[in-house]
Amino acid sequence: MKFFQNKEVQGLCLCLAMMGLTYALLLMLLILFTGIKLYKTVLIVAILSSILFTLGLNKQVKSRLKQQLADYLPKSYRLSFS
């Protein structure tokens, strides 16, 4: 995806992702304190924000994150993860 290799687009994706994750966190606090049932909304916002966050990262950062996650997982899960 050549479009997401542009630094400005990556920055925009990361910014929108962080705003979305913050919004999801605030919604979860609202659910916790009031009991309002917004679970589907929180799930959708969190998923979309995670996708945007992933699109905003460059290849080097993605590979470092995968390596860090692989180091924390037991060896039985490493083969299926990598």
C-alpha positions in Angstrom: 0.0 0.0 0.0 2.0 2.9 -1.3 -0.5 5.5 0.0 0.3 4.6 3.7 4.0 5.0 3.2 3.6 8.7 3.1 4.7 10.3 6.4 1.8 12.7 6.6 -0.7 10.0 6.1 1.0 7.8 8.7 0.9 10.6 11.1 -2.8 11.3 10.4 -3.6 7.6 10.9 -1.7 7.5 14.2 -3.4 10.7 15.4 -6.9 9.5 14.5 -6.1 6.1 16.1 -5.0 7.7 19.4 -8.1 9.9 19.4 -10.3 6.9 18.8 -8.6 4.8 21.5 -9.0 7.7 23.9 -12.7 8.0 23.0 -13.1 4.2 23.6 -11.4 4.5 27.0 -13.7 7.4 28.0 -16.8 5.4 26.8 -15.6 2.5 28.9 -15.4 4.8 31.9 -18.8 6.1 31.2 -20.1 2.5 31.0 -18.4 1.7 34.3 -19.9 4.5 36.2 -23.3 4.8 34.7 -24.2 1.3 33.4 -25.1 2.5 29.9 -24.9 -0.3 27.4 -22.5 0.9 24.7 -20.4 -2.2 24.4 -20.9 -2.6 20.6 -19.9 1.1 20.0 -16.8 0.7 22.1 -15.8 -2.5 20.3 -16.3 -0.9 16.9 -14.3 2.3 17.8 -11.5 0.2 19.3 -11.3 -2.1 16.3 -11.2 0.8 13.8 -8.6 2.7 15.9 -6.5 -0.4 16.1 -6.6 -0.8 12.3 -5.7 2.9 11.9 -2.8 2.5 14.4 -1.5 -0.5 12.4 -1.7 1.4 9.2 0.2 4.4 10.7 3.2 2.3 11.7 6.1 1.9 9.3 7.7 -1.5 8.6 10.6 -1.2 11.0 8.4 -0.4 13.9 6.0 -3.3 13.0 8.9 -5.7 12.9 10.3 -4.5 16.3 6.8 -4.8 17.9 6.4 -8.4 16.5 9.9 -9.3 17.9 9.1 -7.8 21.3 5.8 -9.7 21.4 7.5 -12.9 20.3 10.0 -12.5 23.2 7.2 -12.3 25.7 5.2 -15.3 24.4 6.1 -18.9 25.3 8.0 -20.9 22.7 5.0 -23.0 21.8 3.2 -19.9 20.5 6.2 -18.4 18.6 5.9 -20.7 15.6 2.3 -19.8 14.9 2.9 -16.0 15.6 5.9 -15.5 13.4 
